[in-house]
Amino acid sequence: MTLLEIILCIFIPPVAVFMRKGAGKDLFINLVLWILLLGVGGVIHAFWLLSRKE
């Protein structure tokens, strides 16, 4: 995870997810969490998603 991705995870999680995973189910899930949980859910999901080893 780069410094740019960490900063984006904190401030704009959907952009960080889009940069790593593209437009797909992960981005949709992150957008929903970000909107419904006032940002906190999106931040947690983005950090979890970007820190996973694939």
C-alpha distance matrix in Angstrom:
0.0 3.8 6.8 8.2 6.2 6.9 10.3 10.9 10.2 12.9 15.3 15.2 13.4 15.2 13.9 10.2 11.5 13.8 11.5 9.7 12.9 15.7 18.9 19.8 20.3 16.8 17.2 20.7 20.0 17.4 20.0 22.7 21.0 20.1 23.7 25.6 23.9 23.8 20.0 19.3 19.0 16.7 14.3 14.5 14.2 11.1 9.3 11.0 10.4 6.7 6.7 9.6 10.4 12.6
3.8 0.0 3.8 5.4 5.2 6.4 8.8 9.9 10.6 12.7 14.6 14.8 13.8 15.7 13.7 10.4 12.7 14.4 11.5 10.9 14.5 16.7 19.9 21.4 22.4 19.0 18.6 22.3 22.0 19.1 21.1 24.2 22.6 21.1 24.6 26.8 25.2 24.5 20.7 20.5 20.7 18.1 15.5 16.5 16.6 13.1 11.6 14.1 13.5 9.8 10.3 13.4 14.0 15.9
6.8 3.8 0.0 3.8 5.4 5.1 6.3 8.6 9.8 10.9 12.6 13.6 13.5 15.9 13.9 11.0 14.0 15.8 13.2 13.4 17.0 18.8 21.6 23.3 24.2 20.7 19.9 23.3 22.9 19.7 21.4 24.4 22.7 20.7 24.0 26.3 24.5 23.3 19.6 19.4 20.4 17.9 14.9 16.5 17.2 13.8 12.3 15.4 15.4 11.9 12.5 15.9 17.1 19.3
8.2 5.4 3.8 0.0 3.8 5.5 5.2 6.1 8.5 10.1 10.7 11.0 11.4 13.3 10.7 8.5 11.9 13.0 10.4 11.5 15.1 16.3 18.9 21.0 22.2 19.0 17.6 21.0 21.2 17.8 19.0 22.4 21.1 18.8 21.9 24.6 23.2 21.8 18.2 18.7 19.5 16.5 14.2 16.3 16.6 12.9 12.5 15.8 15.1 11.9 13.5 16.8 18.2 19.7
6.2 5.2 5.4 3.8 0.0 3.8 5.5 5.0 6.0 8.7 10.0 9.6 8.8 10.7 8.8 5.6 8.6 10.5 8.4 8.7 12.1 13.8 16.3 18.0 18.9 15.5 14.5 17.9 17.8 14.6 16.3 19.5 18.1 16.3 19.6 22.0 20.7 19.8 16.0 16.3 16.6 13.6 11.4 13.2 13.1 9.4 9.1 12.2 11.3 8.2 10.3 13.3 15.1 16.6
6.9 6.4 5.1 5.5 3.8 0.0 3.8 5.4 5.0 6.4 8.9 9.8 9.1 12.1 11.0 8.0 10.8 13.3 11.9 11.8 14.8 16.8 19.1 20.4 20.7 17.0 16.2 19.4 18.6 15.2 17.0 19.8 17.8 15.9 19.3 21.5 19.5 18.6 14.8 14.4 15.3 12.9 9.9 11.5 12.4 9.2 7.7 11.3 11.7 8.9 9.9 13.5 15.7 18.0
10.3 8.8 6.3 5.2 5.5 3.8 0.0 3.8 5.4 5.3 6.3 8.0 8.8 11.9 10.4 8.6 12.0 14.0 12.7 13.7 16.6 17.9 19.8 21.5 22.0 18.6 17.1 19.9 19.5 15.9 16.9 19.9 18.1 15.5 18.5 21.0 19.2 17.5 13.9 14.3 15.8 13.3 10.4 13.0 14.2 11.0 10.5 14.2 14.5 12.1 13.6 17.1 19.4 21.4
10.9 9.9 8.6 6.1 5.0 5.4 3.8 0.0 3.8 5.3 5.2 5.0 5.7 8.2 6.7 5.3 8.9 10.5 9.8 11.3 13.8 14.7 16.2 18.1 18.8 15.5 13.6 16.5 16.5 12.8 13.6 16.8 15.5 12.9 15.8 18.6 17.3 15.8 12.2 13.2 14.2 11.0 9.1 12.1 12.5 9.1 9.8 13.4 12.9 11.0 13.4 16.4 18.9 20.3
10.2 10.6 9.8 8.5 6.0 5.0 5.4 3.8 0.0 3.8 5.8 5.8 4.2 7.7 7.9 5.7 7.9 10.8 10.8 11.2 13.2 14.8 16.1 17.2 17.2 13.7 12.4 15.1 14.3 10.6 12.2 14.9 13.0 10.9 14.4 16.6 14.9 14.0 10.2 10.4 11.0 8.2 5.7 8.3 8.9 5.8 6.3 9.9 10.0 8.7 10.8 13.8 16.8 18.5
12.9 12.7 10.9 10.1 8.7 6.4 5.3 5.3 3.8 0.0 3.8 6.2 6.3 10.1 10.4 9.1 11.5 14.1 14.2 14.9 16.9 18.3 19.3 20.4 20.1 16.7 15.3 17.4 16.4 12.7 13.7 16.0 13.7 11.1 14.2 16.3 14.1 12.6 9.0 9.0 10.9 8.9 5.8 8.8 10.7 8.6 8.4 12.1 13.1 12.0 13.5 16.7 19.8 21.8
15.3 14.6 12.6 10.7 10.0 8.9 6.3 5.2 5.8 3.8 0.0 3.8 6.3 9.3 9.2 9.3 12.0 13.8 14.1 15.7 17.6 18.2 18.8 20.4 20.4 17.4 15.2 17.1 16.8 13.0 13.0 15.6 13.9 10.6 13.1 15.8 14.2 11.9 8.6 10.2 12.2 9.8 7.9 11.6 12.9 10.7 11.6 15.1 15.5 14.5 16.6 19.6 22.6 24.2
15.2 14.8 13.6 11.0 9.6 9.8 8.0 5.0 5.8 6.2 3.8 0.0 3.8 5.7 5.7 6.9 9.2 10.4 11.3 13.3 14.7 14.8 15.1 16.9 17.2 14.5 11.9 13.8 14.0 10.3 9.9 13.0 12.2 9.0 11.3 14.5 13.7 11.8 8.6 10.8 11.8 8.5 8.0 11.7 11.8 9.4 11.4 14.5 14.1 13.4 16.2 18.7 21.6 22.7
13.4 13.8 13.5 11.4 8.8 9.1 8.8 5.7 4.2 6.3 6.3 3.8 0.0 3.8 5.4 5.2 6.3 8.6 10.0 11.0 12.0 12.8 13.3 14.4 14.3 11.2 9.2 11.4 11.0 7.3 8.1 11.2 9.9 7.6 10.8 13.4 12.5 11.7 8.1 9.5 9.4 5.8 5.5 8.7 8.2 5.7 8.3 11.0 10.4 10.2 13.1 15.3 18.3 19.3
15.2 15.7 15.9 13.3 10.7 12.1 11.9 8.2 7.7 10.1 9.3 5.7 3.8 0.0 3.8 5.5 5.1 6.0 8.6 10.1 10.1 10.0 9.8 11.2 11.5 9.1 6.1 8.4 9.2 5.9 5.9 9.6 9.7 7.8 10.3 13.2 13.4 12.9 10.0 12.0 11.0 7.3 8.6 11.3 9.6 7.4 10.9 12.8 11.1 11.4 14.8 16.3 19.1 19.3
13.9 13.7 13.9 10.7 8.8 11.0 10.4 6.7 7.9 10.4 9.2 5.7 5.4 3.8 0.0 3.8 5.4 5.0 6.1 8.7 9.9 9.3 10.0 12.4 13.7 11.3 8.4 11.3 12.6 9.6 9.5 13.3 13.5 11.3 13.6 16.8 16.8 15.8 12.7 14.8 14.4 10.6 10.9 13.8 12.4 9.4 12.1 14.5 12.6 11.7 15.2 17.1 19.3 19.5
10.2 10.4 11.0 8.5 5.6 8.0 8.6 5.3 5.7 9.1 9.3 6.9 5.2 5.5 3.8 0.0 3.8 5.5 5.2 6.5 8.6 9.5 11.3 13.0 14.0 10.9 9.2 12.6 13.0 9.9 11.2 14.6 14.0 12.3 15.3 18.0 17.5 16.8 13.3 14.4 13.9 10.3 9.7 12.0 10.7 7.1 9.1 11.6 9.7 8.2 11.6 13.7 15.9 16.5
11.5 12.7 14.0 11.9 8.6 10.8 12.0 8.9 7.9 11.5 12.0 9.2 6.3 5.1 5.4 3.8 0.0 3.8 5.5 5.3 5.7 7.1 8.6 9.6 10.4 7.2 5.9 9.6 10.0 7.6 9.5 12.7 12.4 11.6 14.6 16.9 16.8 16.9 13.7 14.5 13.1 9.6 10.0 11.5 9.0 6.1 9.0 10.3 7.6 7.3 11.0 12.1 14.4 14.4
13.8 14.4 15.8 13.0 10.5 13.3 14.0 10.5 10.8 14.1 13.8 10.4 8.6 6.0 5.0 5.5 3.8 0.0 3.8 5.5 5.3 4.4 5.9 8.3 10.3 8.3 6.0 9.6 11.3 9.5 10.3 13.7 14.4 13.5 15.8 18.5 19.0 18.8 15.9 17.4 16.0 12.4 13.3 15.1 12.6 9.8 12.8 14.0 11.0 10.5 14.3 15.1 16.9 16.2
11.5 11.5 13.2 10.4 8.4 11.9 12.7 9.8 10.8 14.2 14.1 11.3 10.0 8.6 6.1 5.2 5.5 3.8 0.0 3.8 6.0 5.9 8.8 11.3 13.6 11.3 9.7 13.3 14.8 12.7 13.7 17.2 17.5 16.2 18.8 21.6 21.7 21.3 18.0 19.3 18.3 14.6 14.6 16.4 14.4 11.0 13.1 14.7 11.8 10.1 13.6 14.8 16.0 15.6
9.7 10.9 13.4 11.5 8.7 11.8 13.7 11.3 11.2 14.9 15.7 13.3 11.0 10.1 8.7 6.5 5.3 5.5 3.8 0.0 3.8 6.1 9.5 10.9 12.6 10.0 9.7 13.5 14.2 12.6 14.5 17.6 17.5 16.9 19.9 22.2 22.0 22.2 18.8 19.4 17.9 14.7 14.5 15.4 13.1 10.0 11.5 12.4 9.2 7.4 10.8 11.4 12.4 11.8
12.9 14.5 17.0 15.1 12.1 14.8 16.6 13.8 13.2 16.9 17.6 14.7 12.0 10.1 9.9 8.6 5.7 5.3 6.0 3.8 0.0 3.8 6.8 7.3 9.1 7.2 7.5 11.0 11.9 11.2 13.2 15.9 16.3 16.4 19.1 21.1 21.4 22.0 19.0 19.7 17.6 14.5 15.2 15.8 12.8 10.5 12.8 12.8 9.1 8.9 12.3 11.9 12.9 11.5
15.7 16.7 18.8 16.3 13.8 16.8 17.9 14.7 14.8 18.3 18.2 14.8 12.8 10.0 9.3 9.5 7.1 4.4 5.9 6.1 3.8 0.0 3.8 6.1 9.1 8.3 7.2 10.3 12.4 11.9 12.8 15.8 16.9 16.8 18.8 21.2 22.0 22.4 19.7 21.0 19.0 15.7 16.9 18.1 15.0 12.8 15.6 16.0 12.4 12.3 15.9 15.7 16.7 15.1
18.9 19.9 21.6 18.9 16.3 19.1 19.8 16.2 16.1 19.3 18.8 15.1 13.3 9.8 10.0 11.3 8.6 5.9 8.8 9.5 6.8 3.8 0.0 3.8 7.2 7.7 5.8 7.8 10.7 10.9 11.0 13.6 15.5 15.6 17.0 19.3 20.7 21.2 19.0 20.7 18.5 15.3 17.3 18.6 15.4 13.9 17.2 17.4 14.0 14.7 18.3 18.0 19.4 17.7
19.8 21.4 23.3 21.0 18.0 20.4 21.5 18.1 17.2 20.4 20.4 16.9 14.4 11.2 12.4 13.0 9.6 8.3 11.3 10.9 7.3 6.1 3.8 0.0 3.8 5.5 5.5 6.4 8.8 10.1 10.9 12.6 14.5 15.5 16.9 18.5 20.0 21.2 19.2 20.5 17.7 15.0 17.4 18.0 14.4 13.7 17.0 16.4 13.0 14.6 17.9 16.9 18.4 16.5
20.3 22.4 24.2 22.2 18.9 20.7 22.0 18.8 17.2 20.1 20.4 17.2 14.3 11.5 13.7 14.0 10.4 10.3 13.6 12.6 9.1 9.1 7.2 3.8 0.0 3.8 5.4 5.0 6.1 8.5 9.8 10.6 12.2 14.0 15.4 16.4 17.8 19.5 17.9 18.7 15.5 13.5 16.2 16.2 12.5 12.8 16.0 14.9 11.9 14.4 17.3 16.1 18.0 16.4
16.8 19.0 20.7 19.0 15.5 17.0 18.6 15.5 13.7 16.7 17.4 14.5 11.2 9.1 11.3 10.9 7.2 8.3 11.3 10.0 7.2 8.3 7.7 5.5 3.8 0.0 3.8 5.5 5.2 6.1 8.6 10.0 10.6 12.0 14.3 15.4 16.1 17.7 15.5 15.9 12.9 10.6 12.8 12.8 9.1 9.0 12.2 11.3 8.3 10.7 13.7 12.9 15.2 14.2
17.2 18.6 19.9 17.6 14.5 16.2 17.1 13.6 12.4 15.3 15.2 11.9 9.2 6.1 8.4 9.2 5.9 6.0 9.7 9.7 7.5 7.2 5.8 5.5 5.4 3.8 0.0 3.8 5.5 5.1 6.1 8.7 9.9 10.3 12.2 14.2 15.2 16.0 13.8 15.2 12.7 9.8 12.1 13.2 10.0 9.2 12.8 12.9 10.2 11.8 15.3 15.3 17.7 16.9
20.7 22.3 23.3 21.0 17.9 19.4 19.9 16.5 15.1 17.4 17.1 13.8 11.4 8.4 11.3 12.6 9.6 9.6 13.3 13.5 11.0 10.3 7.8 6.4 5.0 5.5 3.8 0.0 3.8 5.4 5.1 6.2 8.6 9.8 10.7 12.2 14.0 15.3 13.9 15.4 12.7 10.4 13.6 14.5 11.3 11.6 15.3 15.1 12.8 15.0 18.2 18.0 20.5 19.6
20.0 22.0 22.9 21.2 17.8 18.6 19.5 16.5 14.3 16.4 16.8 14.0 11.0 9.2 12.6 13.0 10.0 11.3 14.8 14.2 11.9 12.4 10.7 8.8 6.1 5.2 5.5 3.8 0.0 3.8 5.5 5.2 6.2 8.5 10.1 10.6 11.7 13.7 12.4 13.1 9.8 8.3 11.6 11.7 8.5 9.9 13.3 12.5 10.9 13.8 16.4 16.1 19.0 18.6
17.4 19.1 19.7 17.8 14.6 15.2 15.9 12.8 10.6 12.7 13.0 10.3 7.3 5.9 9.6 9.9 7.6 9.5 12.7 12.6 11.2 11.9 10.9 10.1 8.5 6.1 5.1 5.4 3.8 0.0 3.8 5.5 5.1 5.9 8.5 9.9 10.3 11.6 9.4 10.4 7.7 5.1 8.3 9.2 6.4 6.9 10.6 10.8 9.5 11.8 14.6 15.1 18.3 18.4
20.0 21.1 21.4 19.0 16.3 17.0 16.9 13.6 12.2 13.7 13.0 9.9 8.1 5.9 9.5 11.2 9.5 10.3 13.7 14.5 13.2 12.8 11.0 10.9 9.8 8.6 6.1 5.1 5.5 3.8 0.0 3.8 5.5 5.0 6.1 8.5 10.0 10.5 9.1 11.2 9.3 6.8 10.2 12.0 9.9 10.0 13.7 14.5 13.2 15.0 18.0 18.7 21.8 21.8
22.7 24.2 24.4 22.4 19.5 19.8 19.9 16.8 14.9 16.0 15.6 13.0 11.2 9.6 13.3 14.6 12.7 13.7 17.2 17.6 15.9 15.8 13.6 12.6 10.6 10.0 8.7 6.2 5.2 5.5 3.8 0.0 3.8 5.5 5.3 5.9 8.2 9.8 9.6 11.2 8.7 7.8 11.6 12.6 10.6 12.0 15.4 15.5 14.7 17.2 19.8 20.2 23.4 23.4
21.0 22.6 22.7 21.1 18.1 17.8 18.1 15.5 13.0 13.7 13.9 12.2 9.9 9.7 13.5 14.0 12.4 14.4 17.5 17.5 16.3 16.9 15.5 14.5 12.2 10.6 9.9 8.6 6.2 5.1 5.5 3.8 0.0 3.8 5.5 5.3 5.6 7.8 7.1 7.8 4.9 5.0 8.6 9.2 7.9 9.9 12.8 12.9 13.0 15.5 17.6 18.3 21.8 22.3
20.1 21.1 20.7 18.8 16.3 15.9 15.5 12.9 10.9 11.1 10.6 9.0 7.6 7.8 11.3 12.3 11.6 13.5 16.2 16.9 16.4 16.8 15.6 15.5 14.0 12.0 10.3 9.8 8.5 5.9 5.0 5.5 3.8 0.0 3.8 5.8 5.7 5.8 4.2 6.5 5.5 4.0 7.2 9.3 8.8 9.6 12.5 13.7 13.8 15.5 17.9 19.2 22.7 23.5
23.7 24.6 24.0 21.9 19.6 19.3 18.5 15.8 14.4 14.2 13.1 11.3 10.8 10.3 13.6 15.3 14.6 15.8 18.8 19.9 19.1 18.8 17.0 16.9 15.4 14.3 12.2 10.7 10.1 8.5 6.1 5.3 5.5 3.8 0.0 3.8 5.8 5.4 6.3 9.1 8.4 7.8 10.9 12.9 12.4 13.3 16.3 17.4 17.3 19.1 21.6 22.8 26.2 26.8
25.6 26.8 26.3 24.6 22.0 21.5 21.0 18.6 16.6 16.3 15.8 14.5 13.4 13.2 16.8 18.0 16.9 18.5 21.6 22.2 21.1 21.2 19.3 18.5 16.4 15.4 14.2 12.2 10.6 9.9 8.5 5.9 5.3 5.8 3.8 0.0 3.8 5.6 7.7 9.2 7.9 9.0 12.1 13.1 12.8 14.7 17.3 17.8 18.2 20.5 22.6 23.5 27.0 27.6
23.9 25.2 24.5 23.2 20.7 19.5 19.2 17.3 14.9 14.1 14.2 13.7 12.5 13.4 16.8 17.5 16.8 19.0 21.7 22.0 21.4 22.0 20.7 20.0 17.8 16.1 15.2 14.0 11.7 10.3 10.0 8.2 5.6 5.7 5.8 3.8 0.0 3.8 5.6 5.9 5.4 7.5 9.8 10.5 11.2 13.3 15.3 15.9 17.0 19.2 20.8 22.0 25.7 26.8
23.8 24.5 23.3 21.8 19.8 18.6 17.5 15.8 14.0 12.6 11.9 11.8 11.7 12.9 15.8 16.8 16.9 18.8 21.3 22.2 22.0 22.4 21.2 21.2 19.5 17.7 16.0 15.3 13.7 11.6 10.5 9.8 7.8 5.8 5.4 5.6 3.8 0.0 3.8 5.8 7.3 8.2 9.8 11.6 12.8 13.9 15.8 17.3 18.4 19.9 21.7 23.4 27.1 28.3
20.0 20.7 19.6 18.2 16.0 14.8 13.9 12.2 10.2 9.0 8.6 8.6 8.1 10.0 12.7 13.3 13.7 15.9 18.0 18.8 19.0 19.7 19.0 19.2 17.9 15.5 13.8 13.9 12.4 9.4 9.1 9.6 7.1 4.2 6.3 7.7 5.6 3.8 0.0 3.8 5.6 5.3 6.2 8.8 10.0 10.5 12.4 14.3 15.3 16.4 18.2 20.3 23.9 25.2
19.3 20.5 19.4 18.7 16.3 14.4 14.3 13.2 10.4 9.0 10.2 10.8 9.5 12.0 14.8 14.4 14.5 17.4 19.3 19.4 19.7 21.0 20.7 20.5 18.7 15.9 15.2 15.4 13.1 10.4 11.2 11.2 7.8 6.5 9.1 9.2 5.9 5.8 3.8 0.0 3.8 5.4 5.2 6.3 8.6 9.9 10.8 12.4 14.2 15.5 16.7 18.6 22.4 24.1
19.0 20.7 20.4 19.5 16.6 15.3 15.8 14.2 11.0 10.9 12.2 11.8 9.4 11.0 14.4 13.9 13.1 16.0 18.3 17.9 17.6 19.0 18.5 17.7 15.5 12.9 12.7 12.7 9.8 7.7 9.3 8.7 4.9 5.5 8.4 7.9 5.4 7.3 5.6 3.8 0.0 3.8 5.5 5.3 6.1 8.5 10.1 10.6 12.0 14.1 15.5 16.7 20.5 21.8
16.7 18.1 17.9 16.5 13.6 12.9 13.3 11.0 8.2 8.9 9.8 8.5 5.8 7.3 10.6 10.3 9.6 12.4 14.6 14.7 14.5 15.7 15.3 15.0 13.5 10.6 9.8 10.4 8.3 5.1 6.8 7.8 5.0 4.0 7.8 9.0 7.5 8.2 5.3 5.4 3.8 0.0 3.8 5.5 5.1 5.9 8.5 9.8 10.2 11.9 14.0 15.5 19.1 20.2
14.3 15.5 14.9 14.2 11.4 9.9 10.4 9.1 5.7 5.8 7.9 8.0 5.5 8.6 10.9 9.7 10.0 13.3 14.6 14.5 15.2 16.9 17.3 17.4 16.2 12.8 12.1 13.6 11.6 8.3 10.2 11.6 8.6 7.2 10.9 12.1 9.8 9.8 6.2 5.2 5.5 3.8 0.0 3.8 5.5 5.2 6.2 8.5 9.9 10.6 12.1 14.4 18.0 19.7
14.5 16.5 16.5 16.3 13.2 11.5 13.0 12.1 8.3 8.8 11.6 11.7 8.7 11.3 13.8 12.0 11.5 15.1 16.4 15.4 15.8 18.1 18.6 18.0 16.2 12.8 13.2 14.5 11.7 9.2 12.0 12.6 9.2 9.3 12.9 13.1 10.5 11.6 8.8 6.3 5.3 5.5 3.8 0.0 3.8 5.5 5.3 6.1 8.5 10.1 10.7 12.4 16.2 18.2
14.2 16.6 17.2 16.6 13.1 12.4 14.2 12.5 8.9 10.7 12.9 11.8 8.2 9.6 12.4 10.7 9.0 12.6 14.4 13.1 12.8 15.0 15.4 14.4 12.5 9.1 10.0 11.3 8.5 6.4 9.9 10.6 7.9 8.8 12.4 12.8 11.2 12.8 10.0 8.6 6.1 5.1 5.5 3.8 0.0 3.8 5.5 5.1 5.9 8.5 9.9 10.8 14.5 15.8
11.1 13.1 13.8 12.9 9.4 9.2 11.0 9.1 5.8 8.6 10.7 9.4 5.7 7.4 9.4 7.1 6.1 9.8 11.0 10.0 10.5 12.8 13.9 13.7 12.8 9.0 9.2 11.6 9.9 6.9 10.0 12.0 9.9 9.6 13.3 14.7 13.3 13.9 10.5 9.9 8.5 5.9 5.2 5.5 3.8 0.0 3.8 5.4 5.1 6.0 8.3 10.1 13.5 14.8
9.3 11.6 12.3 12.5 9.1 7.7 10.5 9.8 6.3 8.4 11.6 11.4 8.3 10.9 12.1 9.1 9.0 12.8 13.1 11.5 12.8 15.6 17.2 17.0 16.0 12.2 12.8 15.3 13.3 10.6 13.7 15.4 12.8 12.5 16.3 17.3 15.3 15.8 12.4 10.8 10.1 8.5 6.2 5.3 5.5 3.8 0.0 3.8 5.5 5.3 5.9 8.6 12.1 14.3
11.0 14.1 15.4 15.8 12.2 11.3 14.2 13.4 9.9 12.1 15.1 14.5 11.0 12.8 14.5 11.6 10.3 14.0 14.7 12.4 12.8 16.0 17.4 16.4 14.9 11.3 12.9 15.1 12.5 10.8 14.5 15.5 12.9 13.7 17.4 17.8 15.9 17.3 14.3 12.4 10.6 9.8 8.5 6.1 5.1 5.4 3.8 0.0 3.8 5.7 5.4 6.3 10.1 12.2
10.4 13.5 15.4 15.1 11.3 11.7 14.5 12.9 10.0 13.1 15.5 14.1 10.4 11.1 12.6 9.7 7.6 11.0 11.8 9.2 9.1 12.4 14.0 13.0 11.9 8.3 10.2 12.8 10.9 9.5 13.2 14.7 13.0 13.8 17.3 18.2 17.0 18.4 15.3 14.2 12.0 10.2 9.9 8.5 5.9 5.1 5.5 3.8 0.0 3.8 5.6 5.6 8.9 10.0
6.7 9.8 11.9 11.9 8.2 8.9 12.1 11.0 8.7 12.0 14.5 13.4 10.2 11.4 11.7 8.2 7.3 10.5 10.1 7.4 8.9 12.3 14.7 14.6 14.4 10.7 11.8 15.0 13.8 11.8 15.0 17.2 15.5 15.5 19.1 20.5 19.2 19.9 16.4 15.5 14.1 11.9 10.6 10.1 8.5 6.0 5.3 5.7 3.8 0.0 3.8 5.6 8.2 9.8
6.7 10.3 12.5 13.5 10.3 9.9 13.6 13.4 10.8 13.5 16.6 16.2 13.1 14.8 15.2 11.6 11.0 14.3 13.6 10.8 12.3 15.9 18.3 17.9 17.3 13.7 15.3 18.2 16.4 14.6 18.0 19.8 17.6 17.9 21.6 22.6 20.8 21.7 18.2 16.7 15.5 14.0 12.1 10.7 9.9 8.3 5.9 5.4 5.6 3.8 0.0 3.8 6.5 9.4
9.6 13.4 15.9 16.8 13.3 13.5 17.1 16.4 13.8 16.7 19.6 18.7 15.3 16.3 17.1 13.7 12.1 15.1 14.8 11.4 11.9 15.7 18.0 16.9 16.1 12.9 15.3 18.0 16.1 15.1 18.7 20.2 18.3 19.2 22.8 23.5 22.0 23.4 20.3 18.6 16.7 15.5 14.4 12.4 10.8 10.1 8.6 6.3 5.6 5.6 3.8 0.0 3.8 6.3
10.4 14.0 17.1 18.2 15.1 15.7 19.4 18.9 16.8 19.8 22.6 21.6 18.3 19.1 19.3 15.9 14.4 16.9 16.0 12.4 12.9 16.7 19.4 18.4 18.0 15.2 17.7 20.5 19.0 18.3 21.8 23.4 21.8 22.7 26.2 27.0 25.7 27.1 23.9 22.4 20.5 19.1 18.0 16.2 14.5 13.5 12.1 10.1 8.9 8.2 6.5 3.8 0.0 3.8
12.6 15.9 19.3 19.7 16.6 18.0 21.4 20.3 18.5 21.8 24.2 22.7 19.3 19.3 19.5 16.5 14.4 16.2 15.6 11.8 11.5 15.1 17.7 16.5 16.4 14.2 16.9 19.6 18.6 18.4 21.8 23.4 22.3 23.5 26.8 27.6 26.8 28.3 25.2 24.1 21.8 20.2 19.7 18.2 15.8 14.8 14.3 12.2 10.0 9.8 9.4 6.3 3.8 0.0
